[in-house]
Structure formats: C-alpha cells, structure tokens
Amino acid sequence: MHKMSKEEFLFRYKKDIELKKKKEEEIKQGIRDANDFRMEGRIKNRYRNVRYR
C-alpha cells in the first residue's frame, strides 16, 4: 500500500490529467495513434489504493 500526502496526490493526479489532455489533443490532430497509450486504466489503477497519511 502506497502512502502519500494529500498534496502529493493532487499534484500527481493533476499532472496525469494534463498529460492525458495533451495526448487526446495529439490524437485529434493525428500526431499520435490512439493505441500509443492506454492511460486511463493506468491512472485509475495508480490511485485506486492510495490512502492519505
């Protein structure tokens, strides 16, 4: 079980969401292929068993 402070959690989660948005933009513009990343599941899994200190 990974422990992190609430600030750290919010910081990381925000960063991941920004990355995801950027990637979605790139998919729309055809820079990348949608198969390049399966981010959504990975993000959810990373935060699924987080407990705040």
C-alpha positions as a Python dict, from the first residue, in 0.01 Angstrom:
ca = {
    (1, 'M'): (0, 0, 0),
    (2, 'H'): (148, 329, -110),
    (3, 'K'): (107, 623, 122),
    (4, 'M'): (122, 981, 9),
    (5, 'S'): (10, 1313, 141),
    (6, 'K'): (-299, 1476, 1),
    (7, 'E'): (-90, 1749, -164),
    (8, 'E'): (131, 1496, -338),
    (9, 'F'): (-174, 1303, -454),
    (10, 'L'): (-340, 1611, -600),
    (11, 'F'): (-17, 1723, -762),
    (12, 'R'): (43, 1388, -932),
    (13, 'Y'): (-318, 1342, -1030),
    (14, 'K'): (-332, 1687, -1186),
    (15, 'K'): (-13, 1619, -1378),
    (16, 'D'): (-155, 1292, -1512),
    (17, 'I'): (-476, 1461, -1620),
    (18, 'E'): (-280, 1732, -1803),
    (19, 'L'): (-77, 1464, -1979),
    (20, 'K'): (-394, 1284, -2079),
    (21, 'K'): (-548, 1602, -2221),
    (22, 'K'): (-232, 1674, -2418),
    (23, 'K'): (-235, 1322, -2560),
    (24, 'E'): (-602, 1346, -2654),
    (25, 'E'): (-524, 1667, -2842),
    (26, 'E'): (-242, 1492, -3025),
    (27, 'I'): (-476, 1209, -3120),
    (28, 'K'): (-726, 1461, -3259),
    (29, 'Q'): (-455, 1625, -3465),
    (30, 'G'): (-339, 1288, -3588),
    (31, 'I'): (10, 1319, -3441),
    (32, 'R'): (-30, 1003, -3243),
    (33, 'D'): (-223, 683, -3275),
    (34, 'A'): (-481, 606, -3009),
    (35, 'N'): (-303, 276, -2939),
    (36, 'D'): (10, 459, -2828),
    (37, 'F'): (-122, 475, -2476),
    (38, 'R'): (-379, 320, -2252),
    (39, 'M'): (-351, 592, -1992),
    (40, 'E'): (-696, 590, -1837),
    (41, 'G'): (-667, 246, -1680),
    (42, 'R'): (-314, 309, -1562),
    (43, 'I'): (-411, 634, -1392),
    (44, 'K'): (-708, 477, -1218),
    (45, 'N'): (-503, 181, -1101),
    (46, 'R'): (-229, 403, -966),
    (47, 'Y'): (-470, 589, -739),
    (48, 'R'): (-704, 305, -656),
    (49, 'N'): (-538, 200, -331),
    (50, 'V'): (-397, 530, -216),
    (51, 'R'): (-458, 623, 145),
    (52, 'Y'): (-387, 967, 277),
    (53, 'R'): (-134, 990, 559),
}
